[in-house]
Amino acid sequence: MKFNPLYSWHQIQAFFTFEWENSLFLYGLIWPFIVYFIKYLRQRGNQPRLEISLSVPLPQNRLSMLLSYVPMAIQILCISSLIIVAAGPYRVIKHQKKQVEGIDIALALDISSSMQTRDISPSRLETAKIMGKSFIRQRSHDPIALVAFAGAPYLASPITTDTAFLLHQLQQFQTKQIVEEGTALGDALGMCINQIRDSENPKKISILISDGNNTAGNLDPATSAELAKNFNIKVYTIAVGSLQPSADPVDESTLREIASLTKGKFFRATNGQALQQIFQEIDKMEASVVKNVTWEEHISLSYLFAEISLILFFISLWVRFSWIGNSLED
């Protein structure tokens, strides 16, 4: 592996960049040096001196002289390490991540036979599927439940953030997928409510896409809307279909009522572009909040200097009572 001196220097620099719990103790680092300096001066002053005159000066062993200071240096380092332990060194590691405060969404799409009408190209259903997939991709951070309905509702996906699964399930929507004919708006909204009502997230919405009035099911749409209101679920309703005369005309009345009761909003999508704009408007009105969350991790390094101090203490004892200590004294 190639050695990178710059990277290594940054590592060393980061290792010795400490914070201190009790920084005043650091002033004590000077005392071991002062004490041993005074001790050195006293020992030097008390040494007996014998003056002799020699024709040739005796050679001085500088290595031995330097080694004689080793025990004192070890003791100074040992005491200094203990002082550093008392000062409480620690490293600060800063973390940062993006936290998304999403919205729980239940998306219900009408797949009854009337959604095959081609007054919107290629059809009401296919257009709704295309725009629905685009909306799901944009809300990748939000938990979404997917419901298909005709004369009865069908849970295509429980609430999840698995975008790939949601897109796959939505792509499978076909008009013959549900045997019961009709449009069960009340039951579909009820299933949407069941998917998100128990969520701890205070922001919950349901999007209901259809082209007609309630013609099937057991639950009245107004009752479902009141339930949604009680669970603080805002319902956006979208009526899909052209304004031109059609064999399957769009009925807006029930969809308008549901949106009104839940403090949501009703939309009319007369073509693919209009439906795309509707989803974009809902996306803006119910935007997820992205926050940068930062926090600090404090890693104590006192144990490291305590270990250094203990090692130096045993080295000091070994040097003092071994033959090395006797040699240094001589």
C-alpha positions in Angstrom: 0.0 0.0 0.0 1.4 3.4 -0.9 2.2 5.6 2.0 0.5 9.0 2.1 2.4 11.3 4.5 -0.2 14.1 4.3 -3.0 11.7 5.3 -0.9 10.3 8.1 -0.2 13.7 9.4 -3.9 14.6 9.5 -4.5 11.4 11.5 -1.8 12.3 14.0 -3.1 15.9 14.2 -6.6 14.7 14.8 -5.5 12.3 17.5 -3.9 15.1 19.6 -6.7 17.6 19.1 -8.3 17.1 22.5 -11.0 18.8 24.5 -10.6 18.9 28.3 -13.2 18.4 31.1 -10.9 20.1 33.8 -8.4 22.1 31.8 -7.1 23.9 35.0 -5.2 20.7 35.9 -3.0 21.2 32.8 -1.2 24.0 34.7 0.1 21.3 37.0 2.2 19.9 34.1 4.9 22.4 34.9 5.4 21.3 38.5 7.2 17.9 37.9 9.8 19.8 35.9 10.2 22.5 38.5 10.5 19.9 41.3 13.0 17.8 39.5 15.0 20.8 38.4 15.3 22.0 42.0 16.2 18.5 43.1 18.9 18.4 40.4 20.3 21.7 41.5 20.4 20.5 45.1 22.1 17.3 44.3 24.7 19.1 42.1 25.4 21.5 44.9 25.8 18.7 47.5 28.2 16.6 45.5 31.7 16.3 47.0 34.4 17.7 44.9 38.0 16.7 44.7 40.3 18.8 42.7 43.3 17.1 41.1 45.6 18.3 38.5 46.3 16.0 35.6 48.5 16.5 32.7 45.9 14.8 30.4 42.1 15.4 31.0 40.0 12.4 31.7 37.6 11.5 28.8 34.0 12.0 29.7 31.4 9.4 28.8 28.5 11.6 27.5 26.3 8.6 26.8 26.4 7.5 30.4 25.8 11.1 31.5 22.6 11.2 29.3 21.4 7.8 30.5 21.7 8.9 34.1 18.7 11.2 33.4 16.5 8.4 32.1 14.9 7.5 35.5 14.1 11.1 36.2 12.6 11.5 32.7 10.4 8.4 33.1 9.1 9.7 36.5 8.3 13.1 35.0 6.4 11.5 32.1 4.5 9.2 34.6 3.4 12.1 36.8 2.5 14.2 33.7 0.3 11.4 32.4 -1.5 11.3 35.8 -2.1 15.0 35.6 -3.5 14.6 32.1 -5.8 11.9 33.4 -7.1 14.3 36.0 -7.7 17.0 33.3 -10.0 14.6 31.5 -9.0 14.6 27.8 -11.6 13.6 25.2 -12.1 13.8 21.5 -15.2 15.3 19.9 -16.5 13.6 16.8 -19.2 15.6 15.0 -22.0 13.7 13.2 -24.5 15.0 10.7 -27.4 13.4 8.9 -30.5 14.4 7.0 -33.7 13.7 8.8 -36.9 13.6 6.7 -40.1 14.4 8.5 -42.4 12.6 5.9 -46.1 12.4 5.5 -48.1 9.1 5.7 -50.0 8.8 2.4 -52.7 6.4 1.3 -53.3 6.4 -2.4 -56.5 4.8 -3.8 -57.1 4.4 -7.5 -60.4 3.4 -9.1 -59.9 0.5 -11.5 -63.6 -0.1 -12.5 -64.5 -0.6 -16.1 -65.4 3.1 -16.6 -61.7 3.9 -16.1 -61.0 2.3 -19.4 -62.7 5.2 -21.2 -60.3 6.8 -23.7 -61.5 10.4 -23.5 -58.0 10.9 -21.9 -55.3 9.2 -24.0 -54.4 6.4 -23.6 -57.2 5.9 -21.0 -58.3 7.3 -17.7 -56.7 4.4 -15.8 -53.4 4.3 -17.7 -53.0 8.1 -17.3 -53.7 7.8 -13.6 -51.1 5.0 -13.3 -48.5 7.0 -15.1 -48.9 10.1 -13.0 -49.3 8.0 -9.8 -45.9 6.4 -10.5 -44.3 9.7 -11.0 -45.8 11.0 -7.7 -44.5 7.9 -5.8 -41.0 8.4 -7.2 -41.0 12.0 -5.9 -42.2 10.9 -2.4 -39.5 8.2 -1.9 -39.1 9.3 1.8 -42.8 9.1 2.6 -44.5 5.9 3.7 -47.3 5.1 1.2 -50.1 2.6 1.2 -51.7 1.6 -2.1 -55.3 0.7 -2.6 -57.2 -0.4 -5.8 -61.0 -0.4 -5.8 -64.0 -1.0 -8.0 -67.1 -2.5 -6.4 -64.8 -3.5 -3.5 -61.4 -2.3 -2.3 -58.2 -4.3 -2.6 -55.1 -3.6 -0.6 -52.3 -3.6 -3.1 -49.6 -2.6 -0.6 -49.6 -1.8 3.1 -47.9 1.3 4.1 -44.2 1.2 3.1 -41.3 3.2 1.9 -40.3 0.5 -0.6 -40.7 2.6 -3.8 -39.8 -0.3 -6.1 -42.6 -2.5 -4.7 -45.1 0.3 -4.8 -44.3 1.0 -8.5 -44.5 -2.7 -9.3 -47.9 -3.0 -7.6 -49.3 0.1 -9.3 -48.2 -1.2 -12.7 -50.2 -4.3 -12.2 -53.6 -2.5 -11.8 -56.1 -3.7 -14.3 -59.9 -3.3 -14.6 -60.5 -7.1 -14.3 -58.4 -7.3 -11.1 -61.5 -6.9 -8.9 -64.6 -9.1 -9.7 -67.2 -6.8 -8.1 -68.3 -4.0 -10.5 -69.1 -0.5 -9.4 -67.4 2.2 -7.5 -67.0 1.8 -3.8 -65.7 5.2 -2.8 -66.7 4.8 0.9 -65.1 1.4 1.3 -61.9 2.5 -0.5 -61.5 5.5 1.7 -62.2 3.3 4.8 -59.3 1.0 3.8 -57.1 4.0 3.3 -58.0 5.2 6.8 -57.2 1.8 8.3 -53.7 1.9 6.8 -52.6 5.2 8.3 -54.9 6.0 11.2 -52.7 4.4 13.9 -49.5 6.1 12.8 -47.8 8.4 15.3 -47.0 10.8 12.4 -49.3 13.8 12.8 -49.3 14.4 9.1 -51.6 12.0 7.2 -53.3 12.4 3.9 -55.2 10.2 1.5 -55.5 10.7 -2.3 -58.6 9.3 -3.9 -58.7 9.0 -7.7 -61.9 8.1 -9.5 -64.3 9.1 -12.2 -67.7 8.5 -10.6 -70.1 8.5 -7.8 -70.4 5.9 -5.1 -72.4 3.0 -6.5 -71.2 0.0 -4.4 -69.8 -1.0 -1.1 -71.1 -1.0 2.5 -69.7 2.2 3.8 -71.2 5.6 3.0 -68.6 8.1 1.6 -69.8 10.8 4.0 -69.3 8.4 6.9 -65.8 7.5 5.7 -65.0 11.2 5.3 -66.1 11.9 8.9 -63.9 9.1 10.1 -61.0 10.5 8.2 -61.6 13.9 9.8 -61.6 12.3 13.3 -58.2 10.8 12.6 -56.9 14.1 11.2 -56.5 12.6 7.7 -56.9 15.2 5.0 -58.4 13.7 1.8 -57.5 15.0 -1.7 -59.9 13.8 -4.4 -59.3 13.8 -8.1 -62.0 13.3 -10.7 -60.4 11.9 -13.9 -62.2 12.4 -17.3 -62.6 14.8 -20.1 -65.2 17.6 -20.1 -66.5 16.3 -23.5 -69.7 14.2 -23.6 -69.0 10.6 -22.8 -70.8 7.3 -22.4 -69.2 7.2 -18.9 -69.5 10.8 -17.7 -67.6 12.0 -14.7 -69.6 12.5 -11.5 -67.9 15.1 -9.2 -70.4 15.4 -6.5 -69.3 12.7 -4.0 -65.6 13.5 -4.5 -66.2 17.1 -3.8 -68.1 16.3 -0.6 -65.3 14.0 0.7 -62.7 16.7 0.1 -64.9 19.4 1.7 -65.6 17.3 4.9 -61.9 16.5 5.5 -60.6 20.0 4.8 -58.8 18.6 1.7 -59.2 19.7 -1.8 -61.0 18.6 -4.9 -59.4 18.5 -8.4 -60.6 17.8 -11.9 -58.1 16.3 -14.3 -59.3 16.6 -17.9 -56.1 15.3 -19.4 -52.7 13.9 -18.5 -51.0 17.3 -18.2 -53.7 18.5 -15.8 -53.3 15.4 -13.7 -49.6 15.9 -13.6 -50.0 19.5 -12.4 -52.5 18.3 -9.8 -50.0 15.8 -8.3 -47.3 18.6 -8.4 -49.7 20.9 -6.5 -50.4 18.2 -3.9 -46.7 17.6 -3.6 -46.1 21.3 -2.8 -48.9 21.6 -0.4 -47.9 18.5 1.5 -44.1 18.8 1.2 -41.9 16.7 3.4 -39.6 18.6 5.7 -35.9 17.8 5.5 -33.7 18.7 8.5 -30.0 18.5 9.0 -29.5 16.9 12.4 -26.1 17.3 14.0 -24.8 15.9 17.2 -21.4 15.4 19.0 -19.9 12.2 20.3 -17.4 12.6 23.1 -14.8 9.8 23.4 -12.9 9.9 26.6 -9.1 9.4 26.4 -8.4 9.3 30.1 -8.0 5.5 30.1 -5.2 5.9 27.5 -3.1 8.2 29.6 -3.8 6.1 32.7 -2.4 3.0 30.9 0.6 5.1 29.8 1.2 6.2 33.4 0.9 2.6 34.7 3.4 1.3 32.1 5.9 4.1 32.9 5.5 3.4 36.7 6.5 -0.3 36.2 9.3 0.7 33.8 10.6 3.1 36.5 10.6 0.4 39.1 12.4 -2.0 36.8 15.0 0.6 36.0 15.5 1.5 39.6 15.9 -2.1 41.0 17.6 -3.8 38.0 21.3 -3.8 37.1 20.5 -0.9 34.7 19.7 1.3 37.7 22.9 0.3 39.5 24.9 1.0 36.3 23.3 4.5 36.0 24.1 5.3 39.6 27.7 4.3 39.1 
